[in-house]
Amino acid sequence: MSMSRRNLIEASGLALLGAAAVSGRVQAQSIPEAPVMDKPSMQPPLFPTSGPDYQPVVTLNGWTLPWRMNGGWKEFHLVAEPVVREIAPGMVAHLWGYNGQSPGPTIEAVEGDKLRIFVTNRLPEHTTVHWHGMLLPNGMDGVGGLTQPHIKPGKTFVYEFELRKSGTFMYHPHADEMVQMAMGMMGFFVVHPRDPKLYRVDRDFVFLLNAFDIEPGGYVPQVNTMLDFNLWAFNSRVFPGIDPLVVRKGDRVRVRVGNLTMTNHPIHMHGYDFEVTCTDGGWVRPEARWPEVTIDIPVGAMRAYEFVADEPGDWAIHCHKSHHTMNAMGHDVRTYIGVDKRDIARKIRQLVPDYMPMGSAGMSEMGDMEMPLPDNTLPMMTGFGQFGPVEMGGMFSVVKVREGLAANDYKDPGHYKNPAGTVAYEWTGEPAPVRRAQQPVPDPRAKDIGRAVKPGGGHDHH
């Protein structure tokens, strides 16, 4: 079911589930409800109703997990379970995640909070949860067999710790990690400063980088894949299914990105330069921040950057590894650029009338063609803008900066209306003169056959 207003109220502490058996150390008389989300769109931020104020984050194509207060403890309930995730319209994947989605819901709290997190396992195998980057007691670190017993199927474990520092973190299993993370088990964890004014921004976006290898027509990721992934995702979504980052002109904006793929990702944002302000190790002091337009996110790391949205427009944000902005990549596809396939195409059409030869002049023709696809897969490049096909996929979205938005309005405002005279245009005057490239001047020393030319111009006689 979707997380309704009633779910939010109940999960915030106004209603409880029936009593259930948990660790004897926990004084709670019941487990807080575990809200479930099945909508693939980005949900509104969850504002605090008590305690220190903060600007809540918004999760691309995700949501924030509600909590309840219980005797000074902030209590959450995560459920590890199989989920069905829409990767983009036209394709779903059978993944593992938390509370109905992959990635799981974002957990938000405040520095100094005492947290009690219930974790119920509805997977077919044991699991744990590791709180990546958090400073906490060793027995709460979530490494199965090393710091705790595994959480067996059907069991509920409790993690209790105090948040010792603010920053940008995540959670994921440390049990059968190769399989469980390949299946989509991960989530964001944001700890806000105790001082509401410290590092405050107007809009705060979060998303995780993940990747899958799902064969066309298939639904379950290939968990043994090490490098040859075919779907590169923001929060288990690919373009054109990734929500835009909607921003009001003049806002100070933070973007937090975590990487749980098997390779690094240079995340590039058009239209702005920005300052790197936070890692999973902590906040970067103002005097130590550095300017970028592309920030490389290493494997298993998190980065946050900030900018002031002073330039309206539709600005691309994407991984700069070009094959990471493609969907359903075929790694054995041959290159036919420059090959004349007209004769062979005529012969093939005698057997297959609808055959279309592709690739002789690049792959852009795939962006504006509707071609039959296998069930449950996506075109390699897709998506349309106001000027035609965008020819992207995978790790690609748009930062949409607009004037006149309400403070917490994240609705897609549509295409940017460019002021007159500010769009690149076709030249319709006289064609440019064609100039032949000059032939290179031959090196006279090349006549000295059999003698090597020294760097200084002399000869080495043999």
Secondary structure, DSSP 8 states (H G I E B T S, - for coil): ----HHHHHIIIIIS--------TT---SS----------S-------SSSS-----EETT--B---EEETTEEEEEEEEEEEEEEEETTEEEEEEEETTBSS--BEEEETT-EEEEEEEE-SSS-B--EEET----GGGS--BTTTB--B-TT-EEEEEEE--S-EEEEEE--SSHHHHHHTT--EEEEEE-SSTTTT--SEEEEEEEEEE---TT--S--TT-SS--SEEEETTB-BTSS--EEEETT-EEEEEEEE-SSS-EEEEETT--EEEEEETTEE--GGG--EESEEEE-TT-EEEEEEE--S-EEEEEEESSGGGG-SS--TT----TT---HHHHHHHHHH-TT----BTTBSGGGGG------TT---SSEEEETTEEEEE-BSEEEEEEESS--TT--S---S----TT-S-----SS-------------GGGG-TT-EE-TTS-EE--
